[in-house]
Amino acid sequence: MFLHELKYELIVNLRAKDLILWLMLFPIVLGILFKVAFGSIYENSLFSSIPAAVVMSGENDVFRNVVDSVSGEDSPLLDVRYAEEEEALELLENDEVSGIIYAGDEVTLTVAGKGMQETILKAFIEQYTVYETIIEDTIKNDPSKLQAVISALSDDVSACTETPVTRGNTDQFIQYFYNLIAMVAIFGSITGLHITENNQANMSPLGARKNCSPTPKSVSLSVALIGSFAAQAVCLIICVTFLAFVLKVDFGDRLPLVYLASVIGGCMGVAMGFFVGSISVLPHEAKLAINMSVSMVLCFLSGLMIGNIKGMIAETVPWFNDINPVAIISDCFYCLNLYSDLGRFSVKVISMVIYIFVFYALGVILSRRKKYASI
């Protein structure tokens, strides 16, 4: 009996139009839009060679050699264009270069803005000028130490050791894909909403037939929940697979745990819908409106529409992100991506499991032992 009921419950879920629309097609379309909108922003924001025009106003072979060395590396600091002054000014006016370097008896810099590239150019010229002064003083005062001074200036001396904070994906825009998966998971409440309605005689004709059947209500509810969990798991697996392998979203090297967190989050969404659907005093339209409104507000507060809103909430109401189901799901992916240990990830997963049991218990309490004077 149980397997027979489960078979048809799965068929009903997979044929549901709202399931296909909201949990399969909608996240795929939204994921493509996110990829188009944010896919190249992070790469473009990374450091690239600084375009600069060099005007040789005199003989300065030393500076030319230095410029050629920093612009001829595998990851060059400068993208140099030698030009006459009029051409260089035109390039600067058209924003084709970030600054003009005049190299003669003195090395000077002309820029048109105050951005990062202009600041780096200024620092480069200042460092060269300091080194040039040191070498000239050494030649005048003690030429025998010239080679030692040049060697010391050429060494890449640093008091700091670069240690990466994380080996995960540091792209700030990946949070939108995290929240997209969390949205799909919480939209599982749409399927959970139908569970109680299809098992209550006063809510649907199917519920009336089920209450007249010899199948125990506990079996019907269990089958409906398991079927909804399975259908939601399929939707989330499709969603994560599409993002990871089609859109090439980098979820790090723990993709199996991403699948696990997504499926558990989907079960939490179904349990939430089961609880909302158990409030039998409300009509179907009101339940659906409440469910969708709450889900969208939770998605908004987790950062699906405004990326930095979760940080703003953490500063003002730090406890809210710990109880927002959508934020908990997206935080699972953050923890997998940013932290080497699984401690924080385990806490988030446990929080989702607690939510599942709480929603399930409340749904059972509200829907059990229903009696109907007439249908």
N, C-alpha and C positions, 0 to 999 in steps of 0.2 A: 504493500500500500504506500509506504513512504517513498520508495523509488518511483512508483507510478506518478504520485503527486508531484515529486520533484521534477520529473521529466517534463510535464506539461507546464509547470511553473517557469521553467527555463524557456520553453517555447514562447509563452506569453510575454515574458520580459524582453526577449530578443526581438519580438515583433512589435513592441511598443514604439510608436512614432516619436514620442517625446524623448525616449531613451536614445534613439538614433540621432535625433536633432541636437539635443543639448549635451549629450555625453560622447558623441562620436564626431559628427560633422562640425559643430560649433567650435570645439577646441582645436580641430585641425585648421579651420579657416583662421581663427584668432592666432594660432601659433605661426602660420605663414605670414600674417600681417606683422606680428612682433619681429619675426626674422627679417622682414623687409625693412622695418622701421629702425631696428636696433642692431642688425647684424654686423654692419661695418663701422658703427660709431666708435666702438671700443678700440678696434684696430687702428682707426684713424687718429684716435687720441693718444696712442703710444708715441714715444719719441721718434722723430725722423730727422734726417739731415737738414740743417738750417740753410736756406738759400741766402747767399750773400754775394754782393758785387764787390770786386777789388779793383781800385783805381791806382795804378802804379804812377804816382806823381814824381818819382825819383828812383834812383838805383837803390834797391834794398834786397839783395839776393838772399840774405838770411831769412827775412820774413817770407819771401816767396817759397823758400824751401820748407819752412814751417807750415805754411798754408797747404802746400802740395802734400805734405805728409799727413795732415789731419783730414784732408779731403780724398785721399787715395786709399783709405782703409776699407775693410769689409763692411763696417758700419761707420761710415764717415761722420765726423762732427759737422763739417761744413760742405755745402754744395756750392762751389765757387764758380763765379763767372767773371773773368777779367774783361773790363770794358773801359771805354773813355767816360769822362765825367758826365757828359750830357746823356749818354746812353744809360749810365748807372742811375742817374736821377729819374729818368723815365721809368726804369724798372722798379725803382722804389715807389714812385707815384702810382704805378699800376699794381702794387702789392705782389710783384713777382719775386722780390727779394725782401728780406727782413731788415737789411742794413747795408750801408756802403762803407767799406774799409779803404781809407786813403793811406797808402804805404809810400813813404818817402823818407826824408830825414827823421820824421816822427810818424808814428802810426796813430791815426785817429779814426773815430767811428761816427757815422751819421745814421740815425734811425728815425722812423716816423711814428713809432708806437712805444708802448711800455709793457708788452707781453713777455711771455716766457722766453721766446726765441731772441728777442732783443736783449733781454737780461743775460742770457748765455753768451751772446756775442760780446756784450760789454765786459763780462767776466773774462772771456778769452783774451780780449785786447789788453785788459789790465794785467793779467798774468804774464802775457808776453812782454809787456813794458817793464814789469818788475824783473823778469829774468834777463831782459836785455840790459837793464841798468846794472844788475849784479855782475854780468859777464864783462861789461865795459869797465867797471871799477876794478875787477880782478886783473884785467889786462893792464890797466894803468899802475896798480899798486904791487901786484905779485903775479907776473905772467906764469911762473912755474906751477901755480895751483890751478891754472885754467882748466886742464883736463879733469882734475878732481871735482871742480865746481860744476863743469858740464855734466859729468857723470851723476853727481848728486841731484842736479836739476832734472835729469832725464829719468831718474828712478821714480816709479809710481809708489810714493810713500804714503801710506794711509794708516791712521791709528785705529780705524774701524774695520771690522770684519762683517761682510754682508751675510746675513743669515735670514733666509726667507721665513716670513711668519707662517705662510701656508704654501703647500704645493698644489692647492686646488685652483680652480678657475677664479681669477680675481675680477672678471668682467662684472661691473656693477649692474649691467642690464640683464644678467641672467636671472635676477630676482623676479622679473616678469614671467619667465617660463616656470619658475618655482610656483608662483602664485596661480599660473594657468593650470598646473596639475592639481593644486589645492582646490581650485574652483571646480574642476571636473569631479574631484572627490566629494566635495560638499554638495554638489548637485545630485549626488546619489540619493539625496533626500527626496528627490522627485519619485524614484522607484519605491523608496520606503513609505512615502505618503500613501501609495496605493495598497499597501499590505493590509492595513487595518480596514480601509474602505472596502476591500474585496473580501473581508472576513466578518464584516458587520452587516446584519440583515437589514438595518434601517438606512444603510448608506448606498447600497447598490443591489441590483438583481442577482449578481454573482454571489454577493454576500448572503443573500436570502437563501439561495440554493445550497451554499456551503453549510449554513446553519441547519438546514433540513437533512443533510447527508449524515451517514453514520460515522464519518471520519471525525475523531476527536478534535476539538478546536486547538488543543496544544500542538497536535501534529500539523494541522493546516498552517498555523502561525510559524512553526519551526521550518516547514518546507518553504513557505513564502520568504522568510528571512534568508535562508540558505540560498534560494534561487536568486534573490536580489543581490546578495553578497557576490555570488558567482558572476552575474551579469555585470555588476559594477566593476569587479576585478578584470573582466575581459575588456571593458571600456578603458580602464586605466592602463592596462598593459599595452593596448593599441596606441593610446595617447603618448606614453613615455617612449615607446618604440619609434613612433613617428618623429618625435622631437629629437631623439638621440641619433637615429640612423638615417632619417630622411633630411631633416633640417640641420643635422650635425651640431646640435646643442651639446656643449661639453658639460656633462654631469660629473666629471671626475672618473676615478678608477674604481668606484664602488657602485656600479650600476645595479647589481642584484639587490643591494640594500635600498636603492632608489625605488625599484619595483616593489619591494616589501613595504616600505613606508607608504607608497601610493595606494597599495591594496588595503592596508589597514586604515588609511584615511578614508578610502571609499566605503569601507564597512562602517566607519563612524558616521559618514553622511547618510547611509541607509538607516542606521539606528536613529539618527536625529529625525529623519522623515517619518519613521515608524512612531516615534513619540508624538510628533505634531499631528499625525493622522489619527492618533488614539483619542484626541480631544473631540469627542463625538458631538458635543453641543454646537459645533460650528459646521456650517455647510462646506461643501467641497471647495467652492470658489474662495471662501475666506481662508481655508487651510492652505490652499495653493498660494494665495497672495502673501500670507504670513511667511510661509516657507521660503518663497523666492525673495521676498524683501529682506528677511533676516540673512539669507545666504549672500545676497549682493552687498549688504552693508558690511558683513564680516569680511568678504573679499576686498571691499574698498579699504577697510581699516587694516588689512594685511599688506596692502601695497600693490594690488592689481592695477589700479588706475593711476595712483600717485606713488612713485617709487619710494620716496623718503618718509612717507607718513608713518610707517612702523617705527622708525627712529624717533619721530616727534612724539609718538605715543609713549615710547619707552622712556623719554625724558620727563613727560608730564604725568602719565599714569602707568608706571612700569609693570604693574601686575596684570594689566589688561591683556598684553600679548601672551601671557601664560595661560589665559582662559579662553582666548579666541581660538576656536577649533581650526579655522583656516590658517591663522598665524602659526599654530602648532605644526600643521602639516608642512608648510613652507619652511619652517625652522628646521625640520628634519633634514631637508636637503642642504640647508646652510651648514648644519653640523657635519654632515658627511663630506661636504666640499672643503670646509675651512679647518676642521680639527682632525688631528691624527688619531685621537682616541675616540671611542664610541660612547663615552659616559653621557655627554649631553644628548646624543642621539637616542640613547636608551631611555632617558628621562622623558623625551618627547613621545616616544612610542608608548611608554607606560601611560602617559597622560591620555593618549588616544584610546588605549584599551579601557581605561577607567571611564571615559566618555561613552564608549560603546555599551558597557554594562549599565551605566546610569540611565542612558536613554532607553535601553532595552527594558530595564526594570520598571521605569516609569510608564513605558508603553504597555507593558503587561498589566500593571496595576490599573491603568485607565480603561483597558479594553476587556478585561476578564469578566466572566459571569454576567454578560449582558443578557437581559431578559426583555422580550418585546410583547406588549399587549396585542399588537396587530401590526402587520406589515403591509 
